[in-house]
Amino acid sequence: MTRRLALLAALLTLLALVVPQSTVRRTDVALVEVRTAQAVDHPRSVVWLLCLGSDARPGEALLRQRADAIQLVGLNLETGAGTMIGIPRDSFVEIPGHGRNKINASMTFGGPQMMAASVGRLVGIRPDYVFTTGFDGFRAMVRAIGGVTVNSRFAFSDPIRPQGYKKGPNKLTAYQALIFGRVRHPLPRGDFDRSANQQELLRSILRRVRGRESGPGFMERGVLAAVENLNTDLAPAQLFRLAQAVTQLDPARLHGCVLDGRPGFAGAASVVFPNLRQARRLGDDARRDGTLDRGCRGKG
């Protein structure tokens, strides 16, 4: 039983990678199964999680507001390797039954199930589960593991962290980690680089969990943070399977790509026209084993 709780804590702490806007004050964390998961055409040795950050404001429903951070994460249960595919929130796509719109609007149309359908249509991989978090849940889980250290590709400033974020290692508190995953204006490619920062945040959480899982009281605190913030419809056996996938994941083998695109306008709305060929190539490359053998660009 102790081992099972430890695995669950690792899973739930790791999954808190995505962040909403800082104006959110009271949110929950939700983990739901995609209803068509049994029809997914990838091996059962690979688990796909769609990790979202909700833009829910106080009093608004977590699962019915726009998703402002979108990461499709594949975990290979047999090899310990993994893949992250970041999708810019303003990607202009076909939303089943609702025409063309920004992909993050899928949450307002149909919650996690519609979001999973839109991402699946874009990338060609339907996720097994959707994990959605908000501001409070993210900070609680990062606080439970004692903060994280991220390797930033850029130096940039932010009022929340007077010393700024330097290129290379940065030790962050829970709130500073939130800013690292949220800020986009100081970055060279805006939302594309923000998505890459969210992927580094995921790696940093995994490194922290893997490095401290045997410490006294560490997993117990992780379990408490998870239980206090999580709403789920998953059975214990499913949670256990997900936890196994996470604890087998090697941070050095967790590679990420951000879907490229062309900024533009759809009417008066600022959008990103995603590179559909790249999206499908990434999906085709990673679907069977959860790894990107051809890298982010590949051919075509």
SVG drawing of the C-alpha trace seen along z (x, -y; Angstrom):
<svg xmlns="http://www.w3.org/2000/svg" viewBox="-22 -44 45 47">
<polyline fill="none" stroke="black" stroke-width="0.4" points="0.0,0.0 2.8,-2.4 4.4,-1.8 1.2,-2.4 0.7,-5.7 4.2,-6.7 3.6,-6.0 0.4,-7.9 2.0,-10.9 4.8,-10.9 2.2,-10.8 0.1,-13.6 3.0,-15.8 4.6,-15.3 1.4,-16.0 1.1,-19.5 3.1,-21.1 0.6,-23.4 -0.5,-26.7 -3.3,-29.2 -3.2,-33.0 -2.1,-34.3 -5.4,-36.0 -7.0,-32.7 -7.3,-32.4 -9.4,-29.2 -9.2,-26.2 -9.2,-22.4 -7.3,-19.7 -9.1,-17.1 -8.0,-13.8 -10.5,-12.2 -10.5,-9.3 -11.2,-9.9 -14.4,-8.0 -13.0,-6.6 -9.7,-5.5 -10.3,-1.8 -10.4,-2.7 -7.1,-4.4 -4.7,-2.8 -1.5,-2.9 -0.2,0.0 -1.3,0.4 2.4,0.2 2.1,-3.5 0.0,-6.0 -1.0,-9.4 -1.9,-12.2 -3.3,-15.5 -2.2,-18.1 -4.0,-21.4 -4.0,-24.7 -7.4,-26.2 -8.1,-29.9 -11.0,-29.6 -11.5,-32.7 -12.9,-32.6 -16.4,-31.1 -16.0,-29.7 -16.0,-26.0 -12.4,-24.6 -13.4,-22.3 -15.5,-24.8 -13.0,-27.6 -10.3,-28.0 -7.2,-25.9 -4.2,-28.2 -1.5,-25.6 -1.7,-22.4 0.8,-19.5 0.3,-16.0 2.5,-13.7 3.3,-10.1 4.8,-7.6 6.3,-4.3 5.8,-1.8 8.4,0.6 11.4,-1.7 11.0,-4.6 11.1,-7.1 8.6,-9.8 7.5,-12.6 5.9,-16.0 4.1,-17.7 3.3,-21.3 0.4,-23.0 0.1,-26.8 -3.1,-27.8 -4.2,-30.0 -3.8,-27.3 -6.7,-27.8 -8.2,-24.3 -11.3,-22.4 -13.3,-21.7 -15.7,-18.8 -19.2,-20.1 -18.2,-23.7 -16.3,-24.8 -12.9,-26.5 -11.7,-28.2 -8.8,-28.5 -8.1,-25.1 -8.3,-26.2 -11.9,-27.1 -12.7,-23.4 -12.9,-23.4 -15.8,-25.9 -17.6,-23.9 -17.3,-20.4 -14.8,-20.2 -12.0,-17.7 -13.6,-15.3 -13.9,-17.9 -10.4,-19.1 -9.1,-15.5 -11.1,-15.2 -9.6,-18.5 -6.0,-17.5 -6.5,-14.0 -7.8,-15.4 -4.8,-17.7 -2.0,-15.4 -3.5,-12.0 -3.2,-10.7 -6.3,-10.5 -5.2,-10.8 -6.2,-8.2 -6.6,-10.7 -7.0,-14.5 -5.3,-16.2 -6.5,-19.8 -5.0,-22.1 -5.4,-25.6 -3.3,-28.1 -3.9,-26.9 -3.4,-23.2 -0.2,-23.8 1.4,-25.8 0.3,-23.4 1.9,-20.5 5.2,-22.3 5.3,-23.5 4.8,-19.9 8.0,-18.8 10.0,-21.8 10.3,-23.8 12.1,-22.9 15.2,-23.8 14.7,-24.5 17.3,-25.0 16.2,-28.1 17.2,-28.6 16.9,-32.4 17.6,-35.1 14.5,-37.3 13.1,-39.5 9.8,-39.5 8.5,-41.6 7.7,-38.5 11.4,-37.5 13.6,-40.6 16.8,-38.8 15.1,-37.6 15.6,-34.2 19.1,-33.5 20.2,-31.3 20.9,-27.9 19.8,-26.5 17.3,-28.5 16.0,-27.3 12.3,-28.3 9.7,-28.5 6.1,-27.3 5.0,-30.8 8.2,-31.5 7.7,-28.2 4.2,-29.3 5.6,-32.5 8.2,-30.6 5.5,-28.4 3.2,-31.4 5.2,-34.3 5.6,-34.7 6.2,-38.4 9.9,-38.5 10.7,-35.4 11.9,-35.5 9.1,-33.4 6.4,-34.2 3.9,-31.4 6.1,-28.9 8.9,-29.4 6.4,-29.5 5.3,-26.0 8.9,-24.8 9.3,-26.3 6.3,-24.3 8.1,-21.2 11.2,-22.0 9.1,-22.6 7.7,-19.0 11.2,-17.7 12.2,-19.6 9.3,-18.3 10.2,-14.7 13.8,-15.2 12.8,-16.5 10.4,-13.7 12.9,-11.1 15.6,-12.6 13.6,-12.9 11.2,-10.0 13.0,-8.1 13.3,-11.1 11.4,-10.9 7.9,-12.3 8.3,-13.4 5.8,-11.0 3.4,-11.5 3.3,-15.2 2.9,-14.6 -0.1,-12.3 -1.7,-14.9 -1.3,-17.6 -2.7,-15.3 -5.7,-14.3 -6.6,-17.8 -6.6,-19.1 -7.7,-16.2 -11.1,-15.4 -11.1,-12.2 -13.4,-9.6 -10.6,-7.0 -10.6,-3.7 -7.7,-2.9 -6.3,-0.4 -6.1,-3.1 -4.4,-5.5 -1.9,-2.8 -1.1,-2.2 -0.5,-5.8 1.7,-6.1 3.8,-3.2 4.2,-4.9 5.5,-8.1 7.9,-6.5 9.4,-4.5 10.0,-7.6 13.7,-8.8 13.9,-12.6 16.9,-12.4 14.7,-10.5 11.7,-12.8 12.0,-14.9 9.8,-17.7 8.7,-19.4 6.5,-22.4 4.2,-22.5 5.2,-25.2 2.8,-27.6 2.3,-30.9 0.8,-33.8 -2.0,-35.6 -5.6,-36.7 -9.0,-35.0 -11.3,-38.0 -10.2,-40.3 -8.9,-37.5 -5.1,-36.9 -4.5,-33.2 -1.8,-30.7 -2.2,-28.6 -0.5,-25.4 1.8,-23.4 -0.5,-20.5 2.1,-18.4 4.4,-18.7 1.5,-17.9 0.7,-14.6 4.4,-13.7 5.0,-14.1 1.9,-12.0 2.9,-9.3 6.4,-9.2 5.5,-9.0 2.2,-7.0 3.6,-3.5 6.3,-3.9 6.0,-7.3 9.3,-8.6 10.3,-11.0 12.8,-9.2 12.9,-11.8 13.1,-14.8 10.9,-17.9 11.4,-18.9 12.2,-15.7 11.3,-15.9 8.5,-17.7"/>
</svg>
